[in-house]
């Protein structure tokens, strides 16, 4: 976060809840934060608290009605005049009304669209223009989305709200694509939390406090600071590993790396490995299913052997390791374990590349397996967590192996733009493991800043 010290961030909806937590955290890390909301009094109070706490940054309150474009434009003009412009824009403002599709009020639907979709889009546009005119090439636009932007829950009261959040999902990806087309390194990120203990539910069910309280009583919700930590993690990612046991030891690392030879296409060897881990180390507390491979075998002409090998490693090997890791945790009453599947962006979209279509199918399977695992863990009433990490192009031996018969194609894979590095994915693993026990991160999707698709 050091590179953001002294730079300007706009946080919308900064008076309470997630927005307030994000604003304070960025001030604590040394940023100049313009916090806007209708109720500027609460932000003024936060600003005073930040100052008295001695935080190196500063929180600047700004009164703005985000349903009014003129006020948004005036705010950006004031930021330009007083602070030169915006380097980071965090679109946090959002609201929901319990208005079903079959009986909801049009006025409430319009209000949700105005705040959740239009205001977000206007702020993103103006933030980009602010960065562009100052040649800021490393800015960041972060949209606070919701799990409701990826899944429609069987709750009629939230269906229209979900539609606005699905729109945010599409807008963020569209923004990313447009930024790439502009050949800028400005980044776009979507953060989608589940239930967070804020005033959101109380406002949603303002006529039924018991219903709002019941939402938080049913499951231990996240805290606003948990989402704020996701923001700082996103901002701390580098702009654009694996250690051997001997290197770890010579470096004086406090942990230890124990090598184990295992062919993951053979169940007997996997079971032997888990038996050895049990005997020598009692069992597994964290399982990171990283092994994966691809062969250039198109659907219309590929070799069955190549398809089988991808399924054996990418799907079956992962599933067997997951099962055995869970059983290891269960028999030792480990209730805070973690299973992390290293997936791929290919587990979420299909590229027009025949050579990777079957590989993509195996990664789509990993996406489904991770969510299925999460559901089964919940059914078992355990706090063991399941997470998928989905990187785009990473500069490893993956490409040369995939295109081993075409060295030129392999070499060109990493030359078009700076890809992710292995340590970038490793840092995501560390972030996932460092999340508080009540926070389950479902999937981290990450690409190189310049990657188009």
Buried (B, 14 or more C-beta within 10 A) or exposed (E): BEEBEEBBBBBBBBBBBBBBBBBBBBBBBBBBBBBBBBEBEBBBEBBEEBEEEEBEBBBBBBBBBBBEBEBBEEBBEBBBEEBBBBBBBBBBBBBBBBBEEEEBEEEBBEBBBBBBBBBBBBBBBBBBBBBBEBEBEBBBBBBBBBBBBBBEEEEBBBBBBBBBBBBBBEBBBEBBEEBBEEEBBBBBBBBBBBBBBBEBBBBBBEEEEEBBEEBBEEEBBBBBBBBBBBBBBBBBBEEBEEEEEEEBEEEEEEEEEEEEEBEBBEBEEBEEBBEEBBEEEEBBBBBBBBBBBBBBBBEEEBEEEBBEBBBBBBBBBBBBBBBBBBBBBBEBEBEEBBBBBBBBBBBBEEEEEBBBBBBBBBBBBBBEBBBEBBEEBBEEEBBBBBBBBBBBBBBBEBBBEBBEEEEEBBEEBBEEBBBBBBEBBBBBBEBBBEBEEBBBBBBBBBBBBBBEB
